[in-house]
Amino acid sequence: MQDILTDPSKSKPRALNAILAGYRVPTVSRSVVELLITVMGFVVFWVLMVAALQVHYALVLLLAIPTACFMMRLFMIQHDCGHGALFPGRRANDWVGRSLGVVTLTPYGLWLRTHAAHHANAGNLDHRGMGDITTLTTDEYAALGPVRRALYRLYRSPIVMFGVIPTYLFVFHYRLPFGLMKAGRQPWLSTMGTNAAIVIVVGGLMAVMGVGPFLLVEGPVIFVSATLAVWFFYVQHQFEDTLWTHDGEWSFHEAALNGSSHYDLPRVLAWFTGNIGVHHVHHLASRIPFYRLPEVLRDHPTLAGVGRLTFLQSLRCATLALWDEKARKLVSFKDRLAVTP
């Protein structure tokens, strides 16, 4: 197929979105195979972790890494279900998504509502707050008092952002529909239903293998998978050349293409993350199944250079914390101090 654009970052994203519509059709057999492989991989490695308890706990921790990667992939498949991208029918997507939510500790209906808000408002400075990582502009930060500045700096520190928040988010925060108390019954029903299913599954496993052994196996899996999930969500929008604008200038298509990164990862990591690194394409056309995203880059290679980040380049993103509206880029606290009298 002839490439659609010579420079996607300066093109008309609406036209690009129309062309990408052709990739939205899922292949049911492929979706089923991807789901089964991921479920089986997670179960096999989880069982190996249990067996490793009889050998040495260091082996358990080593096996926690691939187990967490499979758990993260289950979360990415659940994410596709939320966009109606895994199967043609809404009902199949919803039930698979709800079921996976018990494993990923993510209530499907609650996450669906917050994530939809993220997609609808990504990059809009006037509609921040739901489904996003809190990001202040340099002017907003300058207007804060000493205590609130210190709290924001603590929140944006790598230790808190990637060490504390991920586990808190998946283990505690998702147990109640925070921020959606007035959004109707669906978030409550989804959250409480998922919580009940988690209690049944966890209770059964604890009864069979004991409380201590279960926690020794599941604990590191949750910690690693949650940290990985938050890191990938972070890098997808928290990079230097991302795009944030106010209502009058904001455009859904421009924000999707230029405000989302292309996290160019080795093939193995791309597989475990469900190709979510192709995030600019995902935001433009969120109903494209995850396994078809590489197909888009293959057919339209100029898209690969838009917002591209390698793994090494992405490490610097951990220090970025403020949106500089004049420079139109995300900067670190150190960068802000360097230009502030």
LUMDRENMI-973239 format. One record per residue: x negated, y negated, z negated of N, C-alpha, C in turn. Coordinates in steps of 0.1 Angstrom, whole numbers, padded with zeros to 4 digits, always signed. Layout:
! residues N
XYZXYZXYZ/...
//
This chain:
! residues 341
-0008+0012+0000+0000+0000+0000-0009-0013+0000/-0005-0022+0008-0013-0034+0009-0012-0042-0004/-0023-0048-0009-0022-0055-0022-0013-0067-0020/-0006-0069-0031+0005-0079-0031+0000-0094-0032/-0012-0095-0039-0017-0109-0042-0032-0109-0040/-0037-0121-0037-0051-0123-0037-0056-0128-0050/-0047-0135-0057-0051-0140-0071-0038-0140-0079/-0035-0129-0086-0023-0128-0094-0022-0138-0104/-0033-0143-0111-0032-0152-0122-0027-0166-0117/-0027-0169-0104-0023-0182-0099-0011-0180-0089/-0005-0169-0090+0006-0166-0080+0020-0168-0086/+0030-0163-0080+0043-0165-0085+0047-0152-0091/+0047-0151-0105+0050-0139-0112+0063-0133-0109/+0073-0142-0106+0087-0136-0103+0086-0127-0091/+0079-0131-0081+0077-0123-0069+0070-0109-0072/+0060-0110-0081+0053-0098-0085+0062-0089-0093/+0070-0095-0101+0080-0087-0109+0090-0079-0100/+0094-0086-0089+0103-0079-0080+0097-0067-0074/+0084-0068-0070+0077-0057-0064+0075-0046-0073/+0072-0049-0086+0069-0039-0096+0082-0031-0099/+0093-0036-0096+0106-0029-0099+0105-0015-0092/+0098-0013-0082+0097+0000-0075+0091+0011-0083/+0084+0007-0094+0076+0016-0102+0085+0020-0115/+0096+0015-0116+0104+0017-0128+0111+0031-0130/+0111+0038-0119+0118+0051-0119+0110+0062-0126/+0114+0068-0137+0107+0078-0143+0109+0092-0136/+0099+0101-0138+0100+0114-0133+0103+0123-0145/+0115+0128-0146+0120+0135-0158+0110+0146-0162/+0106+0155-0152+0097+0166-0156+0084+0161-0161/+0079+0150-0156+0066+0144-0160+0068+0139-0175/+0079+0132-0177+0082+0127-0190+0082+0138-0201/+0089+0149-0197+0091+0160-0206+0077+0166-0209/+0069+0168-0199+0056+0174-0201+0047+0165-0210/+0047+0152-0207+0039+0143-0215+0043+0143-0230/+0056+0144-0232+0062+0145-0246+0058+0158-0252/+0059+0169-0246+0056+0182-0251+0041+0183-0254/+0033+0179-0245+0018+0180-0248+0014+0172-0260/+0020+0160-0261+0017+0151-0273+0022+0157-0286/+0034+0162-0286+0040+0168-0298+0031+0180-0302/+0028+0189-0292+0020+0201-0296+0006+0198-0300/+0000+0188-0294-0013+0183-0298-0013+0178-0312/-0003+0170-0316-0002+0165-0330+0000+0177-0339/+0009+0186-0337+0012+0197-0346-0001+0206-0347/-0007+0209-0336-0019+0218-0337-0030+0212-0346/-0033+0199-0344-0044+0193-0352-0039+0190-0366/-0026+0188-0369-0022+0187-0382-0023+0200-0390/-0020+0211-0383-0022+0224-0389-0036+0227-0392/-0045+0223-0382-0059+0225-0384-0064+0217-0396/-0059+0205-0399-0063+0198-0410-0059+0205-0423/-0047+0211-0423-0043+0219-0435-0052+0231-0437/-0056+0238-0427-0065+0249-0428-0079+0244-0433/-0083+0232-0428-0096+0227-0432-0097+0224-0446/-0086+0222-0453-0086+0220-0468-0093+0231-0475/-0093+0243-0469-0099+0254-0475-0114+0255-0473/-0119+0246-0464-0133+0246-0460-0140+0235-0467/-0137+0222-0463-0143+0210-0469-0135+0198-0465/-0133+0189-0474-0125+0177-0471-0131+0168-0460/-0144+0169-0459-0151+0161-0448-0145+0166-0434/-0143+0179-0433-0137+0184-0420-0123+0179-0418/-0116+0178-0429-0102+0173-0429-0102+0159-0423/-0111+0150-0429-0112+0136-0424-0116+0135-0410/-0125+0144-0406-0130+0144-0392-0118+0148-0382/-0110+0158-0386-0099+0162-0378-0087+0151-0378/-0088+0143-0389-0077+0132-0390-0078+0123-0378/-0090+0121-0372-0091+0112-0361-0083+0116-0348/-0086+0129-0343-0077+0133-0332-0062+0134-0335/-0060+0138-0348-0045+0139-0352-0039+0126-0352/-0046+0115-0357-0040+0102-0356-0039+0097-0342/-0048+0100-0333-0047+0096-0319-0034+0102-0313/-0031+0115-0316-0019+0121-0311-0007+0114-0317/-0008+0110-0330+0004+0103-0336+0006+0090-0330/-0005+0083-0327-0004+0070-0320+0002+0072-0306/-0001+0082-0299+0005+0085-0286+0020+0088-0287/+0024+0094-0298+0038+0096-0301+0045+0083-0303/+0038+0074-0310+0044+0060-0312+0045+0053-0298/+0036+0055-0289+0036+0048-0276+0048+0054-0268/+0050+0067-0269+0061+0073-0262+0074+0068-0268/+0075+0067-0281+0087+0061-0288+0089+0047-0283/+0078+0040-0281+0079+0026-0275+0085+0026-0262/+0081+0036-0253+0087+0037-0240+0102+0040-0240/+0106+0048-0250+0120+0051-0252+0128+0038-0255/+0122+0030-0263+0128+0017-0266+0131+0008-0255/+0122+0009-0244+0124+0001-0232+0132+0009-0222/+0137+0021-0225+0145+0028-0216+0137+0033-0204/+0124+0036-0207+0115+0039-0196+0111+0054-0195/+0114+0062-0205+0109+0076-0205+0119+0085-0197/+0132+0082-0198+0142+0090-0191+0152+0080-0184/+0159+0085-0174+0168+0076-0167+0180+0072-0176/+0184+0081-0185+0196+0078-0193+0192+0071-0207/+0201+0062-0211+0199+0055-0224+0199+0065-0236/+0209+0075-0235+0211+0084-0246+0199+0092-0249/+0193+0098-0238+0181+0106-0240+0169+0098-0246/+0167+0086-0241+0157+0077-0246+0159+0075-0261/+0172+0072-0265+0175+0068-0279+0172+0080-0288/+0177+0092-0284+0175+0103-0293+0161+0108-0295/+0154+0107-0284+0139+0111-0285+0132+0100-0294/+0136+0087-0291+0130+0077-0299+0133+0078-0314/+0145+0081-0317+0149+0083-0331+0142+0094-0338/+0140+0105-0330+0134+0117-0336+0119+0114-0338/+0113+0108-0329+0098+0104-0330+0096+0095-0342/+0106+0086-0345+0105+0077-0355+0103+0083-0369/+0107+0096-0371+0105+0103-0383+0090+0106-0385/+0084+0109-0374+0070+0113-0374+0061+0100-0375/+0065+0090-0368+0057+0077-0368+0060+0068-0379/+0071+0072-0387+0075+0063-0398+0081+0050-0394/+0086+0050-0382+0091+0037-0376+0106+0039-0372/+0115+0033-0380+0129+0033-0376+0132+0028-0363/+0138+0036-0354+0139+0032-0340+0147+0020-0338/+0159+0019-0344+0168+0008-0342+0162-0005-0347/+0155-0005-0359+0149-0016-0364+0138-0021-0355/+0129-0012-0351+0118-0016-0343+0123-0021-0329/+0133-0015-0324+0139-0019-0311+0143-0033-0311/+0149-0038-0322+0154-0051-0323+0142-0061-0324/+0132-0058-0332+0121-0068-0334+0112-0068-0322/+0111-0056-0315+0102-0056-0303+0109-0062-0292/+0122-0062-0291+0129-0069-0280+0127-0084-0282/+0127-0089-0294+0125-0103-0297+0110-0107-0293/+0101-0098-0295+0087-0100-0291+0086-0102-0276/+0092-0093-0268+0092-0094-0254+0099-0106-0248/+0110-0110-0255+0118-0121-0250+0111-0134-0253/+0102-0135-0263+0096-0148-0267+0081-0148-0267/+0074-0138-0262+0060-0137-0263+0053-0150-0256/+0044-0156-0264+0037-0168-0258+0045-0181-0260/+0057-0180-0266+0065-0193-0268+0062-0198-0282/+0056-0210-0283+0053-0216-0295+0065-0220-0304/+0076-0222-0297+0088-0226-0304+0097-0214-0309/+0093-0202-0306+0100-0190-0310+0091-0179-0315/+0083-0183-0325+0074-0173-0331+0081-0168-0343/+0076-0156-0348+0081-0151-0361+0086-0137-0361/+0092-0132-0350+0098-0118-0351+0090-0109-0341/+0085-0099-0346+0078-0089-0338+0064-0094-0333/+0059-0104-0340+0046-0110-0336+0036-0111-0347/+0024-0112-0344+0014-0115-0354+0014-0130-0356/+0016-0135-0369+0017-0149-0371+0004-0156-0367/+0007-0166-0358-0004-0174-0352-0001-0189-0353/-0010-0197-0359-0008-0211-0361-0016-0218-0350/-0012-0230-0347-0020-0239-0338-0030-0246-0347/-0041-0252-0341-0051-0259-0349-0044-0271-0357/-0035-0277-0351-0028-0289-0357-0020-0284-0369/-0013-0273-0367-0005-0267-0378-0014-0263-0390/-0025-0257-0387-0034-0253-0397-0040-0265-0405/-0043-0275-0397-0049-0288-0403-0039-0294-0413/-0026-0293-0410-0016-0299-0418-0013-0291-0431/-0018-0279-0432-0015-0271-0444-0023-0276-0456/-0018-0274-0468-0025-0276-0480-0036-0266-0483/-0045-0268-0492-0056-0259-0495-0051-0244-0498/-0041-0242-0505-0036-0229-0509-0031-0222-0497/-0023-0228-0489-0017-0222-0477-0028-0219-0466/-0037-0228-0466-0049-0225-0457-0056-0213-0461/-0058-0212-0474-0066-0200-0479-0058-0187-0477/-0045-0188-0478-0036-0176-0476-0036-0172-0461/-0036-0182-0452-0036-0179-0438-0049-0173-0434/-0060-0178-0439-0073-0173-0436-0074-0158-0442/-0068-0156-0453-0069-0142-0459-0061-0133-0450/-0049-0137-0446-0040-0129-0437-0047-0126-0424/-0055-0136-0418-0061-0134-0405-0075-0127-0406/-0079-0124-0418-0093-0118-0420-0092-0104-0415/-0102-0098-0408-0102-0085-0403-0099-0074-0414/-0104-0076-0426-0102-0066-0437-0087-0065-0440/-0080-0076-0441-0065-0076-0443-0058-0072-0431/-0061-0078-0419-0053-0076-0407-0054-0061-0403/-0066-0055-0404-0067-0041-0399-0070-0031-0410/-0071-0035-0422-0073-0026-0433-0062-0024-0442/-0054-0035-0445-0043-0035-0455-0030-0035-0447/-0028-0044-0438-0015-0046-0432-0010-0034-0425/-0018-0027-0417-0013-0015-0409-0006-0005-0418/-0012+0000-0429-0006+0010-0438+0006+0004-0445/+0005-0008-0450+0016-0015-0456+0028-0015-0446/+0026-0019-0434+0036-0020-0424+0044-0007-0422/+0036+0004-0419+0043+0016-0416+0048+0024-0428/+0042+0023-0440+0046+0030-0451+0056+0023-0460/+0055+0010-0461+0064+0002-0470+0074-0007-0462/+0068-0015-0453+0076-0026-0447+0088-0020-0439/+0085-0009-0432+0096-0003-0423+0106+0005-0431/+0105+0005-0444+0115+0012-0452+0128+0004-0454/+0127-0009-0452+0139-0018-0453+0139-0027-0441/+0151-0031-0436+0151-0040-0424+0148-0054-0427/+0136-0057-0432+0133-0071-0436+0135-0080-0424/+0141-0092-0426+0143-0102-0416+0155-0099-0407/+0162-0088-0410+0174-0085-0401+0186-0081-0410/+0186-0087-0422+0197-0085-0431+0210-0089-0426/+0211-0099-0417+0223-0104-0411+0225-0099-0397/+0218-0090-0392+0218-0085-0378+0228-0074-0376/+0237-0072-0385+0247-0061-0383+0242-0048-0389/+0250-0037-0386+0247-0024-0392+0236-0016-0386/+0233-0019-0373+0224-0010-0366+0210-0009-0373/+0204-0020-0376+0191-0019-0383+0191-0011-0396/+0202-0014-0403+0204-0007-0416+0206+0008-0414/+0215+0012-0405+0217+0026-0402+0205+0033-0397/+0198+0027-0388+0185+0032-0383+0175+0034-0393/+0173+0024-0402+0163+0025-0412+0166+0035-0422/+0179+0035-0427+0182+0045-0438+0183+0059-0432/+0187+0060-0420+0188+0074-0414+0173+0079-0412/+0164+0071-0408+0150+0075-0406+0144+0078-0420/+0147+0070-0430+0142+0072-0443+0147+0085-0449/+0160+0088-0447+0165+0101-0452+0159+0113-0445/+0157+0112-0432+0150+0123-0424+0136+0125-0429/+0129+0114-0432+0115+0114-0437+0115+0121-0450/+0124+0118-0459+0125+0124-0472+0127+0139-0471/+0135+0143-0462+0138+0158-0460+0126+0165-0455/+0119+0159-0444+0108+0166-0439+0096+0166-0448/+0093+0154-0454+0082+0153-0464+0084+0162-0476/+0097+0162-0481+0100+0170-0492+0098+0185-0489/+0102+0189-0477+0100+0203-0473+0086+0207-0473/+0078+0198-0467+0063+0201-0465+0056+0202-0479/+0060+0192-0488+0055+0192-0501+0058+0205-0509/+0071+0210-0507+0075+0222-0514+0067+0234-0509/+0064+0234-0497+0056+0245-0491+0041+0245-0494/+0035+0233-0493+0021+0232-0494+0016+0225-0507/+0025+0219-0514+0021+0211-0526+0020+0197-0523/+0022+0188-0533+0022+0174-0532+0008+0169-0528/-0002+0174-0536-0016+0169-0534-0021+0173-0520/-0021+0185-0516-0025+0189-0502-0019+0181-0491/-0005+0179-0493+0002+0171-0482-0004+0157-0481/-0006+0150-0493-0011+0137-0493-0025+0136-0487/-0033+0146-0490-0047+0146-0486-0048+0148-0470/-0037+0154-0465-0037+0156-0450-0030+0144-0443/-0018+0140-0448-0011+0130-0441-0016+0116-0444/-0022+0114-0456-0027+0100-0459-0037+0095-0449/-0048+0102-0446-0057+0096-0436-0052+0095-0422/-0042+0104-0418-0036+0103-0405-0028+0090-0404/-0020+0087-0414-0013+0075-0414-0022+0063-0414/-0032+0063-0422-0041+0051-0422-0048+0049-0409/-0053+0059-0403-0060+0057-0390-0051+0054-0379/-0040+0061-0378-0030+0058-0367-0024+0044-0368/-0021+0040-0380-0015+0027-0382-0025+0016-0379/-0038+0018-0383-0048+0008-0380-0050+0007-0365/-0050+0018-0358-0052+0018-0343-0040+0011-0337/-0028+0014-0341-0016+0008-0335-0017-0007-0337/-0020-0012-0348-0020-0026-0351-0032-0033-0343/-0043-0026-0342-0054-0032-0334-0050-0033-0319/-0044-0023-0314-0040-0024-0300-0029-0035-0297/-0020-0036-0307-0009-0046-0305-0016-0060-0307/-0026-0061-0315-0033-0074-0317-0040-0078-0305/-0048-0069-0299-0057-0072-0287-0048-0076-0275/-0036-0071-0275-0028-0073-0263-0024-0087-0261/-0024-0095-0272-0020-0109-0271-0030-0119-0278/-0038-0114-0287-0047-0122-0294-0061-0122-0288/-0062-0128-0276-0075-0129-0269-0077-0143-0265/-0089-0147-0262-0093-0161-0260-0085-0168-0250/-0083-0162-0238-0076-0168-0227-0062-0164-0226/-0055-0161-0237-0041-0158-0237-0033-0171-0234/-0020-0171-0234-0012-0182-0230-0001-0185-0240/-0001-0197-0246+0010-0201-0255+0015-0215-0250/+0028-0216-0249+0033-0229-0245+0046-0232-0252/+0051-0244-0251+0064-0248-0257+0075-0246-0248/+0087-0247-0253+0099-0244-0245+0100-0250-0231/+0097-0263-0230+0098-0269-0217+0088-0264-0207/+0077-0259-0211+0067-0254-0201+0068-0238-0200/+0073-0232-0211+0073-0217-0212+0081-0210-0201/+0075-0200-0195+0082-0191-0185+0079-0177-0189/+0090-0169-0189+0088-0155-0193+0078-0148-0184/+0079-0150-0171+0070-0143-0162+0055-0148-0163/+0053-0161-0165+0040-0166-0167+0034-0161-0180/+0042-0161-0190+0037-0156-0203+0034-0142-0203/+0042-0134-0196+0039-0119-0195+0026-0117-0187/+0024-0123-0176+0012-0121-0168-0001-0126-0174/+0000-0139-0179-0012-0145-0183-0014-0146-0198/-0004-0142-0206-0005-0141-0220-0007-0128-0226/-0008-0118-0217-0010-0104-0222-0023-0099-0215/-0030-0091-0223-0043-0087-0218-0042-0074-0209/-0053-0071-0202-0055-0058-0196-0067-0052-0203/-0064-0044-0213-0074-0038-0221-0080-0026-0214/-0091-0028-0207-0096-0018-0198-0105-0008-0206/-0099+0004-0209-0105+0014-0218-0109+0026-0210/-0119+0034-0216-0122+0047-0210-0110+0055-0209/-0110+0064-0199-0098+0072-0196-0092+0080-0208/-0101+0085-0216-0096+0093-0228-0088+0084-0237/-0093+0072-0240-0086+0063-0249-0074+0057-0242/-0074+0055-0229-0062+0051-0222-0051+0061-0223/-0055+0074-0223-0045+0085-0223-0039+0085-0237/-0047+0084-0248-0042+0085-0261-0033+0073-0265/-0035+0062-0258-0028+0049-0261-0016+0047-0251/-0013+0058-0243-0002+0057-0234-0004+0045-0224/-0016+0042-0220-0019+0032-0210-0014+0018-0214/-0011+0016-0227-0006+0004-0232-0015-0008-0230/-0028-0005-0227-0038-0015-0224-0034-0023-0211/-0026-0017-0202-0022-0024-0190-0010-0033-0194/-0012-0041-0204-0001-0048-0211+0005-0059-0203/-0003-0066-0194+0003-0077-0186+0014-0071-0177/+0011-0059-0171+0021-0053-0162+0033-0048-0170/+0030-0043-0182+0041-0038-0191+0050-0049-0194/+0045-0061-0197+0054-0072-0201+0061-0078-0189/+0056-0077-0178+0063-0081-0166+0074-0071-0162/+0072-0059-0164+0082-0048-0160+0081-0037-0171/+0088-0040-0182+0087-0031-0193+0093-0017-0191/+0101-0015-0181+0107-0002-0178+0099+0007-0170/+0087+0003-0167+0078+0012-0160+0073+0022-0170/+0075+0035-0167+0070+0045-0176+0054+0044-0178/+0050+0047-0190+0036+0045-0193+0026+0053-0184/+0031+0064-0179+0022+0072-0170+0021+0066-0156/+0030+0056-0153+0029+0050-0139+0022+0037-0139/+0018+0032-0151+0010+0019-0152-0003+0020-0144/-0011+0031-0145-0023+0031-0137-0020+0031-0122/-0009+0037-0118-0005+0037-0104-0003+0022-0099/+0002+0013-0107+0003-0001-0104-0011-0007-0101/-0020-0005-0110-0034-0010-0108-0040-0004-0096/-0038+0009-0093-0044+0015-0081-0038+0009-0068/-0025+0007-0068-0019+0001-0056-0022-0014-0054/-0024-0021-0066-0026-0035-0065-0038-0039-0074/-0050-0036-0069-0062-0037-0077-0066-0051-0082/-0060-0061-0076-0063-0075-0080-0057-0077-0094/-0047-0070-0098-0041-0071-0111-0051-0067-0122/-0060-0058-0119-0069-0053-0129-0078-0064-0135/-0080-0075-0128-0089-0085-0133-0082-0096-0141/-0069-0095-0142-0061-0105-0149-0061-0102-0164/-0067-0111-0172-0067-0109-0186-0075-0097-0191/-0085-0093-0182-0092-0080-0185-0102-0082-0197/-0101-0072-0206-0110-0071-0217-0116-0057-0218/-0129-0056-0219-0135-0043-0222-0135-0041-0237/-0139-0029-0241-0139-0026-0256-0148-0036-0263/-0160-0037-0258-0170-0046-0264-0165-0061-0265/-0159-0065-0254-0154-0079-0254-0142-0080-0264/-0135-0070-0266-0123-0071-0275-0127-0073-0290/-0139-0069-0293-0143-0069-0307-0143-0084-0312/-0147-0093-0303-0147-0107-0307-0133-0112-0310/-0122-0106-0305-0109-0110-0307-0105-0110-0322/-0112-0101-0330-0109-0100-0344-0111-0113-0352/-0120-0122-0346-0123-0134-0353-0114-0146-0349/-0106-0144-0338-0098-0155-0333-0085-0156-0342/-0081-0169-0344-0070-0170-0354-0061-0182-0351/-0066-0192-0343-0058-0204-0341-0057-0207-0326/-0045-0212-0323-0043-0217-0309-0046-0231-0307/-0056-0234-0299-0060-0248-0296-0052-0253-0284/-0042-0262-0287-0033-0266-0276-0040-0275-0266/-0051-0282-0270-0058-0291-0261-0067-0282-0252/-0074-0273-0258-0083-0265-0250-0076-0253-0243/-0063-0251-0248-0055-0240-0242-0062-0226-0243/-0067-0224-0255-0073-0211-0258-0072-0208-0273/-0074-0195-0276-0074-0191-0290-0088-0192-0295/-0089-0198-0307-0103-0200-0312-0104-0194-0326/-0116-0193-0331-0118-0189-0345-0118-0200-0354/-0118-0198-0367-0119-0208-0377-0133-0216-0376/-0143-0208-0372-0156-0214-0370-0156-0223-0358/-0150-0219-0347-0149-0228-0335-0141-0240-0339/-0131-0240-0347-0123-0252-0350-0131-0261-0358/-0139-0256-0368-0147-0265-0376-0158-0272-0367/-0162-0265-0357-0173-0271-0348-0169-0283-0341/-0155-0284-0338-0150-0295-0330-0142-0305-0338/-0140-0302-0351-0132-0311-0360-0141-0320-0368/-0139-0333-0368-0147-0342-0376-0146-0339-0391/
//
